[in-house]
């Protein structure tokens, strides 16, 4: 190749390199998270396990497992959840959001589930925002138990924190479970 052509190729490659570097630097532009804020949330989870209006649907189970009111979370069962969240323990109180996700029974010798859910708010200051929970949930412990908040979106972008749960009502015959949630979320304004 002659020198002129070589210089043109070198200039083209150099120009291409500068173009790529400009694009990469734009992708890494500084993003300000703002001031850290702590928010406390309080609501009630209204689960219905049995019947036509079930909020938890069994989607997988081990072969030969019989599902009944006393065996709703045996090892290997997977439920899909779409459960309303209300202001008070009364199921007819104002709905403030929806809990949607998965519940997987993960322990062979006792009842323990892993909760992978998105808690989306549908009213109030946080309407359109959500928090993400990924944690083990010892559901038979009616005293307080703690789950990890691992993320969020909207006003809860980059969230972290914890949710303290307390089962306030259980009826195995009707399949109704009501759980009080007290959530502490660290996020940015």
MARVO-365199 format. One line per field, with one value per residue (C-alpha): residue number from 1; residue in one letter; x, y, z. Coordinates in pm, whole numbers, plus 50000, padded with zeros to 5 digits. Example, Ala and Ser with C-alpha at 12.3 -4.5 7.8 and 13.67 -1.06 7.14 Angstrom:
<setis>
resi <- c(1  2) .
resn <- c(a  s) .
X <- c(51230  51367) .
Y <- c(49550  49894) .
Z <- c(50780  50714) .
</setis>
This chain:
<setis>
resi <- c(1  2  3  4  5  6  7  8  9  10  11  12  13  14  15  16  17  18  19  20  21  22  23  24  25  26  27  28  29  30  31  32  33  34  35  36  37  38  39  40  41  42  43  44  45  46  47  48  49  50  51  52  53  54  55  56  57  58  59  60  61  62  63  64  65  66  67  68  69  70  71  72  73  74  75  76  77  78  79  80  81  82  83  84  85  86  87  88  89  90  91  92  93  94  95  96  97  98  99  100  101  102  103  104  105  106  107  108  109  110  111  112  113  114  115  116  117  118  119  120  121  122  123  124  125  126  127  128  129  130  131  132  133  134  135  136  137  138  139  140  141  142  143  144  145  146  147  148  149  150  151  152  153  154  155  156  157  158  159  160  161  162  163  164  165  166  167  168  169  170  171  172  173  174  175  176  177  178  179  180  181  182  183  184  185  186  187  188  189) .
resn <- c(x  x  x  x  x  x  x  x  x  x  x  x  x  x  x  x  x  x  x  x  x  x  x  x  x  x  x  x  x  x  x  x  x  x  x  x  x  x  x  x  x  x  x  x  x  x  x  x  x  x  x  x  x  x  x  x  x  x  x  x  x  x  x  x  x  x  x  x  x  x  x  x  x  x  x  x  x  x  x  x  x  x  x  x  x  x  x  x  x  x  x  x  x  x  x  x  x  x  x  x  x  x  x  x  x  x  x  x  x  x  x  x  x  x  x  x  x  x  x  x  x  x  x  x  x  x  x  x  x  x  x  x  x  x  x  x  x  x  x  x  x  x  x  x  x  x  x  x  x  x  x  x  x  x  x  x  x  x  x  x  x  x  x  x  x  x  x  x  x  x  x  x  x  x  x  x  x  x  x  x  x  x  x  x  x  x  x  x  x) .
X <- c(50000  50129  50195  49900  49657  49812  49775  49408  49341  49525  49323  49001  49088  49187  48860  48665  48851  48762  48399  48382  48549  48298  48009  48154  48217  47854  47739  47934  47814  47772  47424  47329  47120  47028  46994  46935  46593  46430  46064  45847  45553  45265  45006  44832  44872  44536  44599  44326  44464  44142  43847  43755  43917  44249  44541  44800  44800  44989  45191  45430  45451  45641  45479  45229  45194  44839  44741  44491  44434  44697  44954  44970  45348  45524  45876  45900  45569  45573  45299  45244  45112  44890  44769  44610  44767  44530  44553  44408  44352  43995  43995  43743  43969  44138  44373  44713  44900  44957  45215  45311  45573  45668  45667  45874  45875  46245  46292  46217  46159  45956  45763  45994  45942  46154  45965  46055  45805  45746  45535  45378  45195  44875  44779  44921  45267  45431  45174  45357  45665  45757  45999  46150  46177  46393  46421  46336  46007  45935  45557  45455  45631  45341  45569  45766  45987  46215  46254  46512  46420  46674  46570  46296  46183  46025  46060  46227  46507  46821  46618  46739  46592  46379  46020  45896  45601  45348  45066  44754  44490  44487  44193  44302  43946  43884  44251  44259  44585  44635  44988  45087  45387  45607  45869  46175  46319  46641  46628  46716  46503) .
Y <- c(50000  50345  50603  50828  50543  50422  50771  50783  50446  50555  50879  50688  50443  50728  50909  50586  50538  50893  50833  50510  50680  50965  50718  50523  50840  50946  50608  50665  51019  51105  51035  51207  50998  51294  51289  50961  50932  50681  50591  50383  50200  50018  49801  49462  49166  48997  48641  48397  48048  47858  47923  48108  48436  48290  48536  48255  48000  47671  47636  47350  47069  46741  46432  46256  46556  46597  46959  47034  47296  47136  47089  47421  47466  47131  47106  47192  47373  47697  47959  48268  48557  48853  48978  49310  49532  49735  50026  49827  49466  49487  49324  49588  49881  50094  49903  50076  49831  49482  49221  49012  48742  48391  48188  47867  47609  47529  47323  46951  46912  47227  47504  47769  47962  48194  48507  48682  48964  49315  49534  49792  50092  50206  50512  50793  50948  50632  50553  50385  50299  49961  49778  49437  49171  48861  48670  48353  48375  48141  48176  47971  48210  48433  48658  48915  48793  48996  48997  49183  49471  49441  49707  49919  50142  50483  50679  50370  50343  50193  50096  49872  49792  49542  49439  49319  49083  48970  48729  48879  48634  48279  48054  47718  47625  47936  47976  48340  48482  48845  48971  49310  49471  49738  49829  50051  50161  50354  50528  50855  51165) .
Z <- c(50000  49924  50197  50107  50127  50453  50606  50497  50663  50980  50990  50939  51218  51447  51372  51436  51767  51879  51781  51986  52285  52264  52267  52560  52762  52706  52838  53156  53216  53584  53720  54042  54279  54494  54871  55051  55210  55448  55397  55629  55470  55641  55468  55480  55245  55172  55043  54939  54876  54799  54571  54254  54359  54469  54481  54484  54203  54230  53907  53995  54246  54290  54140  54368  54603  54725  54784  55061  55333  55559  55281  55096  55104  55089  54947  54578  54534  54333  54351  54137  54346  54258  54593  54691  54957  55173  55418  55709  55806  55674  55326  55213  55305  55038  54807  54801  54580  54446  54544  54240  54206  54307  54625  54628  54908  54960  55278  55308  55682  55765  55594  55451  55130  54922  54824  54495  54461  54330  54558  54329  54467  54292  54497  54705  54697  54558  54287  53997  54205  54348  54576  54512  54782  54754  55078  55263  55448  55742  55693  55997  56234  56334  56536  56343  56063  55838  55459  55250  55019  54737  54488  54344  54063  54023  54346  54498  54240  54400  54710  54988  55324  55510  55563  55900  55859  56114  56030  56187  56060  55922  55836  55689  55589  55377  55280  55392  55525  55630  55692  55829  55656  55816  55557  55593  55259  55199  54859  54688  54626) .
</setis>
